[in-house]
Amino acid sequence: MLFNSYEFVFLFLPLLVFLFYFCSSRSRSLSATLLIAFSLFFYGWWNWSYVLILVVYVLFNFIWGNRFVLPERSSVKRRVFLGLGILANLSALFYFKYLDFIISTINTLVGTNFPLTKIILPPGISFFAFTSIAYLIDVFRKNFYDCSFLHFSLFQCFFPHLVAGPILRPSEVIPQLDSRDSNSFSPLNFSCGMSLFTLGLFKKVILADNFSLFVDPSFSATAKGHLVYPLDGWVSALSYTFQLYFDFSGYSDMAIGLAKLFNITFPSNFTSPYKATSIIEFWRRWHMSLARWCRDYIYIPLGGNRKGALRRYVNLFLTMFVVGIWHGAGLTFVVWGVWHGLLLVANHLIRSLVSPYAEKSSILSSIILLFSAPVTFLCVMFGWIVFRAESLSSAWGLMKCMFAFQGMSLPLSWRETLLSSLSLEFVAKITFTPHVFFKDFEAVLWLFFGLLLVFFSPNTLQIMGRAQPVFEETSPLPRFFGWLSWRPTPVFALVCAVLLTTCIVNMTKSSPYLYFQF
């Protein structure tokens, strides 16, 4: 079931909210059981057979963590059992996500003809696999919250984070389930949750889905080996960059908002990443729960920055390599992870070399400040081209087209407009063709609007800062945007009602989230 579907908005969510608060006034265990049941129904909406996979994950990890990894056992045995538990979680992930990729790679390299399993990837399996591994490691490290099976099941299955994150820790959520306040109705939490859900839905339905209209033409054409002109390539690349931004940002907002409806606070997962002035900062703002997970369970156990600069760079690279593989089974995802690994290494290396000089020169520091954000954005955008492309060759083909290696042309519909403002001799030197996909200024206007939003407007968590929507303290709104600061007033309720109505009207065709099958 999708958050941006009529079934969810008009049936699932209202019914669940009503029943939850009806049951919570009678029994906290009953309300928790209700949330688990509805979460399993939510997950099974696509394919009921995959509910069994989720149930097995929950049963296995709870039993394994409480039976074999508990601190009462000897250190050696606990390490062995921890390793086996992690291996079991990764084995299931490998079978569903990577087995066909491995088979097809072997067939290509060796010339064999092993049949593919053609297994449909269960939605969100990467997310609840990482959540399960975090639980086992936290139990092993004695950094865990002793909980009942009921609360562990709810922590694992809770529908807002089930299929696309954020990746939660047991210590973040389970203590909230034991709180008496978790079952009492809070007008502030409810209004905050509905506002966040509405803003996230608006990002998805109105912004991300409209940017998606300009993405497919160029990517599909280059995948087929067709010629794409520079304007087409840039529009598609930038449109996908914004589509992914508003799609994932919108889902994160909706997940946080939905959890708030049930008095559960999630960690932040997305805070204006395109405003980052370095790749280091980008990964502190983009998919923050994944970045934290990789830092705590991969980078630091590898040695982090404690064993010298060279080892630090190797650890960074290996961590991003894992991030690339986690996102998908394909060479494009591997190369995307390698690209960000190299960028992080280069970022740390350049910072260590340039920082001493920048501290002494205001001119140099000003130049770095001026160009750091645009350069970071372009590096991220070219990474997204590889991430989105069907193959490395089509990604490379699109990049070549973007820099006019295959010819320069403008839309034919632009000719008359340019003639009215430029000389005939200048316009005569330009090639116009009707074969350019983007024949009007609509795409350019959308991209201009997207640039304004991602670079100059406050993010949702800043707007909702008064209600403390996440664990972390949100950065304050810039003074100019103070009027946007959310308050539980009739005016803001009316604005949210208008936005929600706009989304519902435009929700005629539900489109899945880009992070859905990771």
N, C-alpha and C positions, 0 to 999 in steps of 0.2 A: 504494500500500500504506500502511496506517495503522500507526503504532506500537502502537495499542491494538487489534490484530487478532491472531487465533490464528495466521494465516500468518506474521506477523512474529515473534511471540514464540517459536513452537515450531519454525519451519522456517528462515526467512530469517536471523535473528540467530545462532542456534547454529551453523548451517552456515558462515556467513561468519566468525565468530570462529575456529572450528576451522581452516578453510582459510587464513585470514590468518596465523596463527602457524605453521602448517605451512609455508607458502610463505616467510614472512619469515626463517626460519632458513636458507633457501637463497638467496634473492635479494630485495633490497629493491625492485627494479623489478617483479619478479613480484608481490609483495604489493600494490604500488601499482596495478598493472594489475587485479588481482583486485578491489580496492576500487572502482575505476572501473566495472568490468563489473557488479558487484553493485549499485552506485548507479544505473546506467542501467536495470537490471532493476527496481529499486525504483521508479524514476520511471515506467517504462513499464507498471507493473502496471495503471494506470487506462486508459491509451490508448497503445498502442505507437507510433502515428503521431507523438505529441508528443516521443518520444525524438529524432527528427530535428531538432526545433526546438532542443532543448538542445545537440545535437552541433553544429549550425550556430553557435549562440552561442559555444561553446567555440572552434571553429575560427576564426571571424571575429575574435574579440577577441584571441586569441593572435597571429594573423598581423598584425592591424592594429597592435597594440601593439608588436610586435617589428620590424615592417617600416616603419611610417610615423610612429610617435610617439617613437621612440628619440632620446636626446639628441644623437646625431651629426648630425641634420638641422638646418637653419636654424630659427631661432625662429618665423618667419612660417609656414613650411611645417608645422611641428609643430603650431601653433595651428589651422591650417586642417584638418589631418588629425585632430586631437583633436576638433574640432567635428563633423566628418563621422562619426567613430566614435560619438560620443555620440548624434548624430542617428539613426544606423542602429539603435542599441539602443532608443532611444525610439520609433522608427517601428514596430518590431515590437511593442513594448508597446502603442502606440496602436492598431494594427490589431486585436490580439486583445482588448484591454480596453475601448477607448473608442469604436471606430468605430460600433457599434450605438447607443451613447448619443448620439453626435453626430447620427446619422441620425434617430433618434426625436425628438430635440429640434428639429431642423429641420422635421420633419414636423408637429410640434405648433405651432410658432411661425408657419410659413409656410403650412401647410395642404397640403403636398405629400404624396405617398404613395410615397416611395422605399422599396424593399424592404430589410428588415434581413438582415444576413448570418447571424445566429443561430449565430455561432461559439462553441463551448464554450471557456471560458478555460482555458488550460493551467495546472495547479497550480504555484504558486510563481513564475510568470513575473516578477512584480514584484520578487521577491527576487533572482533571478539576473540580472535586468536592472540593478539597482542595484549588485550585486557586480561586474558587468562594467564599468560606468561608473567605479566606484571604481578598478578595475585600470588603465584607460586614463589616468585623471587622475593616479594615482600614478606611472605610467611617465612621463608628461609632466613632472611635478614633480621627477623624478629621485628620488622617494621610493618606490622599488620594489625588489623582490628579483629579481635575474636568475635565471630558473628554466627548467627544461626543459619541453617540451610535456607530458610525463607528469605532472609535479608541478602544472602549471597546470590540467590537466584534472581532477586529483583535487581541487585546491582549489575548482574551480568546481562539480564534480558530487557531492562528498562528501555522502552521503545524509542525515546527521543535520541539516544546515542547508538542504537543497536546497529544500524546499517551504514552510517557514515560518520561516526564519531560524535563528540571528541572521545579520545581514548582515556578512560577514567582509571583512577587508582582506588582500591578499596578504602583507603584511609580518607579519601575525599568525599565519598558518598555514604558508606555504611553507617558512620556515626550520625548522619542526618536522619537515617531511617529509624534510629533508636530514639530520636528526640521526640518529645511530646508535641512540639510545635509542628511536626511534619504532617500531622493529621487534622490540625485545626485550620479552618478557613481564614486566609489572610487577604483582605481586600487589596493591600498594597502589592503582595506577590502576584495575585490574580491579574490585576490591572497591568502590572509590569510584564507579566508573562504574555498576555494577549497583545500588548503593544509590540514586544519583541517579535512575537510570531508574525504579526501583521507586517512589520518592517522587513523581516526576512522573506516573507512570501512575496512582497512587492519586488524585492531584489531579484528573486527567482523568476516570477511570472512576467513582470514588465521589463526588467532590465536584461537579465541573462538570456531569456528565451528570445528576445528581440535581437540581441547581438548574435545569437546562433544563426540567424538568417543569412549573415554575411560571411560565415565561416566555411561552410561545406563546399561552395563552388570551386574555390582555388585549390583547397586540399584534395578534393575529388579529382580535379583536372590533372594536377601534378602526379597523383597516384596512378593515373592512366597514361602518363607520359605526354600529356597535352601541353601546349604553350600557354603560359600565364604571364600577363603583362605586369610591370612593377606595381602599378596602382592596385591591381587585384591582389597581389601578394601581400602588400602592406596592409590593405584593408582586412584581409582574412586573418593575418597574423595578429594585428591589434585587436580585432573583434574577438578572436579566441582568447586572447589575454584578458580582455574584459569579461567575456562570457564566463570563464573559469573563476574569475575574481568574484563576480556577483552571484554565481551559482553556489560556490562553496561558502562565501560569506553569508549568503541568504540562508543556507542550510544550518550553518553554525548558530545564527541568530534564532532560527526557529527551534533548534534543539534546546538552546538555553532557555528560551521563552516557554516551551512546553514543559520543561522540568520545573520551572518556576510556578506553573499552574498547580503543581503538586508539592509545592514548598521545598523543592530540591534545588540547590545551587550548584551549577557546573563551573568548571574553570574556563577561562577565556581561551578561545581557539583561533582568533583571527582579529588582528588589530592593524588595519591600514598598512598592509605589507608593501604596497607599491610606493609608499612614502619613504621607504628605507633608503639610507644613504650608503649602504654596503650590503654585500651578500650575507655577512655575519648578522647584520640587523634584520635582513629579510627573513632569515630562518628563526628569528626571535619573534616575528610577527605573523608568519604564515604557518598554518597547521601546527599551532604551538603545542598541542598535546602530543603530536607525533614527534616533534623536535625534542620535547622534554623526555619522552619515552626513550628515544634513541640516545640521548645524552646520558640518562641514568642507567640504562640496561645494555648499552653497546659501547659508547665512547669512553665513559669512566671505567668500566671493567677492563677495557683494552689498555688502560693506562692513562687516558686523558692527556693532560699536558704536564704530567708529573715526571716524565722520563725523557725530557729534552725536546728541542724543537723538531728534529727530524721525526721522532716517534709520534709527536703530536700531529704532524702533517699526515703521516701514514694513518693514524687513527681517524682523523677527520675524513680522509678519502674513503677508508673502509666503511665508515658509518654512512656516508652518502651513497656508497655503492649498494649497501643494504636497503637504504631508503628507495633507491631506484627499482631494485628487484621487488620490494614490497608493493610498489604501485602497480606492477603488472608483469605478466609473462611475455616478454618480447624484447628484442634488441633495442628498440626505441626507448624503453623505460630504463634499460641498463645504461645506455649512452647518456640519457638525461641525468641519471644519478652520478655518472662519472663526470659530466659537465659541471654539476654543482659541487662535486668533490674538488675538482680542479679550481673552480672559482673560490671556494672557501680557503684552500691552501694558498692561492695567489693573494687573496685578500689579507690573510694573516701575515704573509711574507712581506707584501708591500707596506702594510701598516707598520711592521717592525722596522722597516728600512726608512720610511718617509716621516714617521711621527716625530723623531728628534728634530728634523729640519722644520717641519710644519709648526712645532711649538715655538720656534725662534723667528719664524717669518710669517707675519700677518698676511702678506700677499699670497704666499703659497697655500696657507690654510684657507684663504678666501677662494682661490682657484679650485681647491679640492672640494670645498663645500658647494661651489657652483655646479660642478660637473658630476659629483658623486651620485646624486639621485638619478639623473637621466641615464648615466652609464649603467648603473645597477638595474634600472628598469629595462634597458635594451638587452642586457645579459639574460635577465629573467625571461623576456619575450622570446629570444632565440631558443632558449631551453624549452619553452612551451611549444614551439614549432615542432621540435623533435618529439616531444611528449604526445602531441596530437596526431602526427603523421602516421600513415599506415605502414610506412617502411622508412629506413634511413635514406634510400635513394629518392623517395618523394619529398622528404624533408629537405634534402640537399637541393633538389630541383626547385622547390619553392624559394629557398634562400637565393639561389642564382637569379631567379626571375625578379626578386625584390630589388636587386642591384643592377637590373637592366642588362644582365649578361646575355639575354635572349631578345633584346629589342625594347624600345620605349614607345608607348602609345597612351593616348587618353581617350575617354569615352566620346563617341561621336556626338552625343547630346550636349557636350560641353562646348562644341565649336562655335556656335552662335553667341554664347555668353562671352567667350574669350574675344571674339571679333569685336564686340561692342566696347571692350575696354583695352585691347592691345592692338598693335599695328598689324596690318595685313601681312607684311613681310615676316614678322615674328611668328604669327600663327601658321603661316605657310610652311614653316620648318618643322611643325609638329605633326606627327602621324595620329590620325583619328580613326578609330575602328568601331564598328557595331558589335564586335565580338568580345569586348570587355564586359565582364559580368556586371559591374556596378555602373549602370548607365546614368544615374542621377546623383545628386548631392546628399541623398538620404543617409547613406553609409557614413559619409564624412561628418554630417551633423551628429549622428549617433556617437561617433568616435570623439568628437569635440565634447559632447555632453559627458561621455565616460571619463575623459581626461579631467574635466572639472570635478567630477565626483570623487575619483580615487586620489587625486593629488591635492585638492584644495578644500574639500568638505570634511567635517568631522565624521568619525565612524559611529556606528550604532551604540556601542558601549559608552562612548562619551556622551551621546545624547541621553542615554538612559542612566547616567551616572548617579543621579539622586536616589535611585531605587537599589543601588548596589547589586547589579544583575549577576555578577560573577565573584569568585573568591578574591581575585586580585583587585587592588585599588586602581580604578580607571583614571587615565589622564584627564585633566579638566578641559572643558570646552574653551576654545579661544574666545576672547572677549567679544569679538564681532558676531560670534554664533551663540551668544548667551540666550537669545530669544528662543533657540531650539531646545533648550534644556527641558527634559520631560518632567511633567508634574501630573498627578492624578486629578485632572480638572476636566470639566465638560468640554472645553475647547480641544484638548488633546484627545479626548474620547471621540469627538466628532471627526477630527483629522484621521484617526485610526479607522473609524467606521467608513469614511470615504475611500481610504486606501484599500481596505479589505474588500469593499464592494467592487472597486476597480479590478482587483485581482480576480475575484470570483467571476466577473463578466468576461475576463480574458483567459479564464482557466478552461476553455472549451477542449483543449487538447493537452493532456498532462504529459509532460516530458520528464524523463528520469534525470536524476542528478548525475553529474559527471563522475562523482566519487562513488557511485552506487555499487559497482561490482569490483571494488578493490579489496 
